[in-house]
Amino acid sequence: MIDREQVHKVALLARLELTPEEEEQFTTQLGNILDYVQQLGELDVSNVAPTTRAIDVSNVTREDKLQPYSDREAILNSAPEQEGEFFKVPKIMNVE
């Protein structure tokens, strides 16, 4: 079980300013969460395969197709800075 002093200490470490009412509320809520986790720990899962999700999810993607954009000038005009026919971006590498 978690007590109010532990919630207060964690809040200080996380640099959270909690009111006494919030400390009491979080103590109750965190206690409930820890009780639930303890209940889950009592389950026999020896015959359950490890998973990362409760349901199977597949990534739905499309094939990338190269298509030239018809209005190149509109894209260049929307850039914050341009240099000729190119976007001008900040230098990110040092020569040193």
Secondary structure, 3 states (H helix, E strand, C coil): CCCHHHHHHHHHHCCCCCCHHHHHHHHHHHHHHHHHHHHHHCCCCCCCCCCCCCCCCCCCCCCCCCCCCCCHHHHHHHCCCEECCEECCCCCCCCC
